[in-house]
Amino acid sequence: MFADFVQDDSLRDDAIIIDEITRPLESEHNSDLEQQSESTTKQLEWYCNRCLGGQDSWWGVVAEILCKRHDKDLFRRLRLAPPCNPPVPFDAPYIQDDIRTLEKAIVFSNALASRYVWSQMLFRYTLPHGIAFLLSRSAQRRKDGMILLKQMVEAVVHAQDKPSQSKDLQEILADIGWADESLPIEIMALLMQSDYDPSCMELRRLAMRYYSGSSTTAHVLERCFAHLTDVFARHSKNKKGSPFAVWFYASCSPYTRKENSGMEQSLPTKSEWSKCMPLLCKGSKSIEAKLFNHSFKPSSTPLPSVHFPVSSTAIRKKKWRTCGPNGHYNSVAAMAYLLHDAPSDFANVDMAWAG
C-alpha cells in the first residue's frame, strides 16, 4: 500500500504539501509544550504573548505558514520546473500540472492559516482571556494592549446602552456571549473605574490569579485518583480501603500539594481531628458520620440538579449559547463588527453576518 502511495505523483505531492506547510505549526506546538512544562513565570509569559499575538507568538506562525508557498525547498521537493530564459510556453502540459500543484499548496496554506488565526483570536477579542497582556513586565506592552481592550469595552457598553436596540444588535450581543457573564462584567467595571490604567495593580492581580490558579482537572483529580488506585493495589488484596485510609492517602498525594496544584490545602489541626474522631467512629449515628461514610461513594452522594435542554427548541427558549469552536468564532466576529461599526452607531448592523 505504501509503495502504491509513493508511486502516485498526485498523492506524493499532497503529502509533501501537508508536511512542508504544517511544519511551522508543529514546531510551534512542540515549543508551546516545552514552555508549558517550565516555571510559572514562563507560562505567564506565554499567556501574555498569546494574548498580544506578536511575531514571537501565533501571528509569526501564520506568517511562516503563508511564506511556505514561496519556499524554494518546497518547489524542489515537488519537482516543479525551474526558472529558465527564455520562459517555456504557458500552455505546456507539465507547466499546467505545476500550476495545479501550486494552487493546491496556496489553497491549503490559506485554509490552515485562516483556521489558526480564528482559533487564536479568541484569546484577544474576548474576556476574561483578553486581560492576559497585563501579566507583562513591560509597561509599553501593557499600554499597547490596553488600547484595543478599551475600544472593546466601550463598544460593548455602547451597544448594551443603546436605547432602541434592534433585533440584529441583540443577536450580535448574544453571539458575543461573554458580555453577560459575571467575571467579564467585573473586569469591565474595574477597567472603567481605573480609567483603563495598564498599571492598575488590582487588574494585574486579577490577571495573575486567573492565569496562575489551580492546575488542570486531569492533574488535580485524575492523577490523584490514579495515585490512590496504585496505593491500594499494592497495599490491599481486595484493592479497597476505608474512608479514613482514602482521605489520608488523598491528602498526602503529591498532586494536591500547593506547589503542584496551585491550591491551598485545608487540613484539620490536631485538636480538630481529636474532636471529630468520636463523631466518626464505627457505629456512630451522627450526621458527621453519615456524611463521612458517603464521602467517597458517587452513587450515594447527592449531586445538584440542573435542567439541561435536550432539544434545539428548548435551547432557543432558554437562550443557551452554543459552545465549541464555531461559538468562539462567532463571538470574535461579532466583537470585530462592534469595533468596526461603533463610530456609526451600528448603522450597518442589518448587514452583519457571522459567515
Order of alpha helices (4+ residues) and beta strands (2+ residues): alpha-alpha-alpha-alpha-alpha-alpha-alpha-alpha-alpha-alpha-alpha-alpha-alpha-alpha-alpha-alpha-alpha-alpha
